Amino acid sequence: MSPAEKRSATPGRRTDKRRHIDPTTCERDYTDEELDFMRAIDDYKHRSRRLFPTWSEVLEVLKGMGYRRGAG
């Protein structure tokens, strides 16, 4: 058995290195609106398995939250 096969056959704990939003570790107080946005982005990243969403994807999240561009 090759070393790669041994590693894949070894039962192990899956580690999740993703960081979760923890506003208590930041120096500023976030508004409820900001926290909602951060959670929406974090949820999107988790569902899409993308660590760094594109700006188009960020806009998609915003629109999903009800954002509509105003006049001007």
N, C-alpha and C positions, 0 to 999 in steps of 0.2 A: 504494500500500500504506500502510495507516495505521501510526502508531507502534507500536500494540499488536501488529499483525500482524508488524512487523519484529522486535520483541522476541521473539515466540514462534517466529519462523522462524530467529533467530540461534542457531547451535549454541553451546552454552556448557556450562560445567562446573556440575553440580548441587552446591550446597553443602549440607552437612548441619550445621545449627546446633545439633543436639541435643548436650547434654553427656553424656559417658560417666562412669560412676562411676570416680573415681580417688582411692582412700583415701589416697594419699600426699600429697594436697593439704590434708588435714584435720589438725587439731591432735591428735586423739585416735586411739587404736587401737581399731579395730572388732573385735568377736568374729567368729568364723566364721559364727555364726548371723545376726548383723547384716548381714554381707557377702552371705550367701545371700539374705536378704530384699531388700536393695537391688538385687541382680542380678535377682531375680524381678520386682520392680516395674519395673526398667528394661526387661527383656524384654517385659513386658506393654505398657508404653508404646510400645515399638517396634512390636510386632505390631498393636496396636489403633490406632496413629497418634494417640494421645491424649497430650498433654503433661501434663495434670493429671487423673489418674484420680479418680473419685468414691470416697467411702468404701466404697460397696457393691462397687466394683471392687477396692479394696484388700483387702476381706474375701474376695472371690473368689480373689485371688492367695494369701492366707494359707491358705485352705481347700485350694487346690491344692497347697500345700506340706505339707499334713498337719495343719494346726492344727484342733483341736477344743476347744470351750469346756469348761472343767472345771467341776466342781460347786462351787457357792458363790457 
